Amino acid sequence: MNEEHQRPDPDQLLSLIQKEESRKDHRRGHLKIFLGYVAGVGKTYRMLSEAHVLHKQGKDVVVGIAETHGRSETRELLKGLEVIPRQKIDYRGIILDEMDIDQVLERKPDYVLVDELAHNNVPGSRHLKRYQDVDELLSAGINVYSTLNIQHIESINDIVRQITGVEVRETVPDKIVELADKIELVDLPIDELLERLKEGKVYIPDKAKQAMENFFTEKNLVALREMALRYATVHVDYDMDYYLKKENILGPWETSNRIMVCISPNVSSKRLIRIAHRFADRFNAEWFAVYVEPSYKFRLRQGEIQQLENNLKLADELDGKVFRLTGSISDEIVSFAQSKNITLILMGHSRRTRLQELIEGSIINKVIQKSDAQVLVVENEGRSKDSNLEEKDSDTKFDWKPYTVSFISIGATLIICLMLQPFIEAINIPMIFIIPVALTGMLAGRKAGILASLLAVAVFDFFFVPPFYTFTVDDVRFIPTFLVLFVVGIITSLLADTVKKQVEYTRQREAFISSLYDFSKDLLISQDLNDILDRSTTYISESFNYDVLILLPDEENNLKIVSRFGNDKNYDDHEMGVSNWVYEHKKSAGCGTDTLSSSKWYHIPLKVQKGNLGVMAIAPNVNMDNREKHLIDAFASVVALALSNSINKHG
């Protein structure tokens, strides 16, 4: 057989190497998930039963946390197993229990049982989510057994909502589930589950009756059970596919697929992202989430900014490669698709008005015409209650200031035209009104420019077209003049607004690049370590108006504050603990993250290729958005590089 046909696909080979390296990492523990289709099928019972088997085999097994939900048979299985005492957390005057991750790490057993993988931790815990606790335990080399229901998997969330009408708030990113070395399906026939429910073995009687009337309907259970069976089957298929490729067993391997999803600052993009992830799972494809920020629309509303950050975060959690681009939306999408050899582009139906599509063209049609990839357009869901509330909130904050510019500019132009009326013909007056329309579009925005265009037509008709001081038109020859004035006014104001925002965006972008360049040049030229530290804290603090600290390890590898700028009074022992955690785990934590989120400081590791040099801590006085965090992270990378160069030169 020709050797050319036996060569593996490069993308598949890279994926295989990465997975092999992951499995060879003996420092990381192994994860086993007991997957069920709903509460009450016996996941915790099965997990505890297997724990007893491991215990009899001489393995060191502890229970990190297990919820019995009052079931006597489950409680009985806890006997004979070491249970780690739970951590007590005071939340708004109520004492709540959580798994004590520090005790588990200190105990360092072979296996730890962590029930309910999708659980949200009590605010004040180290991590916001229990799956983050599990990830830290795995990183410490501890094997973890955990439980999960199918409706809590992030990419399936929207399907579950469509079927059951219930939106599940506690979810686990698919990339966490995919870390599992084994997923064991815990199944129970539906009639047996309903019988257990009636007997009060799942919920107390009152709650059980309510559950059977709502979530635990036979239709819902059939659908959820089928989803769980299918998910477990797909996981088995992936393991078989991995084995065949590892053993170089030839087969008709499909060509590499690459999927791209176009996201926007809209809640409907979450559904698109989940669909893209499911497609990627089904076709074993690499996938990308791309947001294109049009250069003419520099600033989003606060609600849109938050929704965009949520969408980008969801894509990242589902293991998509996230990209933010700037420019013409259709051109950037097509260019990116070509550069990454995308085979399928997912887009949502446009929310543009017909007027917008008439003026600016259809983005979807442009992408379909220019791209060689297949384009799948997905219908948007109806607006959620949250988005409606957001719109109501934005309506209450309506800003009239831009529109006053329209009235003032047209009013001033009217006075000038009335003064010039004896000297010029009426047909020339519309040309004068185009000037305030364009200026309004540039100074106050496109909406104010469009209003100015309408006012210009109305004023011209009322004061300069016979019969005067009415909106009646006797001479129909003026009607084309009205239309031309209106259309030219709109186009001029739109172009003026676009140019203004492009200039503003370019200025902001150049300021960022220039700032980062100047900062990099100053630090890399400096040879003295203390000078680098002082320059770093001063420059970053003055650029962002935040308090800044830099911590480096001493001879005993204990972090010490070596440079500061601003007020560090609220940097206490708790914050030092967060910095130590960041230094040890080489991950950002604190304010604005999901790890140790109760912290008032944002802690960033100063990482270089050889390891972690220290920690930079920043105290934001306002909530940081993702863009600002990326910028701060970029500055931290420059600081780390400069410190590394100085340490290497001076030992």
Phi, psi and omega in degrees: 000142180296129183296335182300325183280349182265353181289131179287155176297134183303319180295320179293322180295317178297316179299320180295317180297316181296319180291322179296317179297322179296319182286336180275352181286093185289346180285339183263138179285174180252146183246131173237130182246130173265109188260130176234170180264350179189167177295143175098000181277348176109026182294310181295321178300314180296318180298316180293324178298316179292329177297321177295323177297314178298320180298319179293334178278002178091009179280148178274106185239133174231159176260111177288312175198135177217129181262118180274338182053032177076009181275121186296321182293326178288319180297325180296325182288343178288339180293136180092354178247143177286125180250122178288127179303142182281155177276135178266126181235128178274114179238107180054043177084359179248131179273119181241155182259142171218163175297136178270092186294328180294320178294321179295316179296321179291321179290324177045066177282175173289317183226143173229139178264125180233101183287155172055075183301329185274002185299138172272124180289157177295135175308134185107347175287166180300313180245153176286331186238146179292328179297336175288325172300315181298318180297322178292322177296319178297319179296333179277002177089014180262131176284139185236133168253132181216169181238153183200140171263149187301327184289350181267000177279127191305313186292343182262357188304315183289328177294317179299319179296320179295322183283313189261342185078006181247128176267115181280122184276325182271111182230160178241129177300143182300328182294335175288316179297323182289347174289342184298130174285335179210135172243118181254122180281126175255108187246152177210130178306145186298320181295325177291322178296315180296325178294317177298323180295316180296326182280358179078021181271355178249307176229164174297154189311312182298316180290326180295319179296317179296320180295320181293334180275344184242271187286322186272040174283156183298322180298314179296317183295321178298315181294316181294322179295318179297320179296319180295317178298317181294318181296316179296323179295317179299320179297321177296319179299320179296319179296320178293318179299319178297316181296316182297318180291322180297320181274005179058038175276115186289147177201175179282069182296136180287155177292157185292128177259146175226128186245140179233131176244132180265118184250161183221174177281050185229146183297333181293342179294335179298321178294318178301317181297317180294321178298317179299319180294320179295320176299315181298321177296315185294320184260008180053049188248154171281143181222152186232140173249122188236128172245126178253119177268111181297137184295340181272356180233081189286320186247130174264161173290161184301318179296322179292320178299314181296319180294321178298316179298320178297319180295315180296322179294319178298316179300320179293319179295329179271016173071024173275155176269116189266132178228139173244122182241167179224138178141203176292127187301307183295318181296318181292322178297312181295316180297316179295316180300320179291319183292330182258005179056048181289136179258337180219128177248126177257128179225149175269155176302138183294141175262011178290151175283165179297326179295318179297317181291328178293319182282313189259348181087161180274122179297317181299313180298320179297317180295317180299319182290322188269336188264146175273346181284159173288141181242121178250119181260123184255133179295134178286147174283162175297157183293140180282168178298323181298317182291326177295318178298322180296320180293320178298319180297319181292330179293324181291342181254029183299132183256117181274346188304315181299328184281337174294331177298322179299311182294318182294315183294318179290323178297316179295320179294323177301315180299316180297317181294323177296325178289327182271352187306321180292342188254347181230157178280153183299329184293340181270345184298321179304329179296326179290323183291341178295330182298307179294330178297313180296317180296321179296316178301323181283320186274324189241357178105167187293324181295318177294326177294320178294319176299318178298324178296316178296317179296322180298317179297315182296316181295317179299317180294317187289321188257338190236357180246125178294147349290136185291153176064027170219167177262012177281142180239113178278323183264107184294347179293344179279342183300313175301327178297317177301313183297315180297315179300316181295310183294312179298322179298315179296310182299317181297316181293322178296315180295319180296318179295319180297314180299317180299314183288328175295319178296317180296315180297316180299319179297316179297317181294317179294324179297318179296311182296317180296317180297314181294323180294312180299318179298313180298315182297315181298317183288318185288334176285324183294138181257334186276131183298314181296324178295318178299316181296314182293318178298320183296307182296320181294311184296313183293319180297316180289329180289320185253351184061039178241155171284139186227137173232150170234131180241134177234153180284146175271194183298332180266013178066028174259133182292137176226144176288120182249345178203144181211154173212122182107197184264120181245026182297327181271010173272094187253195181297325178297315179295323177297324176296321177295317179299319178297321179296317180297318180297319182287320187262352177060034179229145176292149179205171177100208184306129177085003178239176178268000181247125182050048188290347179286349179296147178270353182244150174261118186254125183238129177289140177267082188268141168230180185299325185277348181154204183250123184273333184172205184220140170250130180244134182232134180254094180288137178270355174221168178292128178278140171268175185297323181298315181292323177297318178298322180294315178297319177299323179295317177297320179298322178297320178295318178300314181299318180295317179295318178297318180298316179298317181294317180295320180294324182285325186252001179072000000 
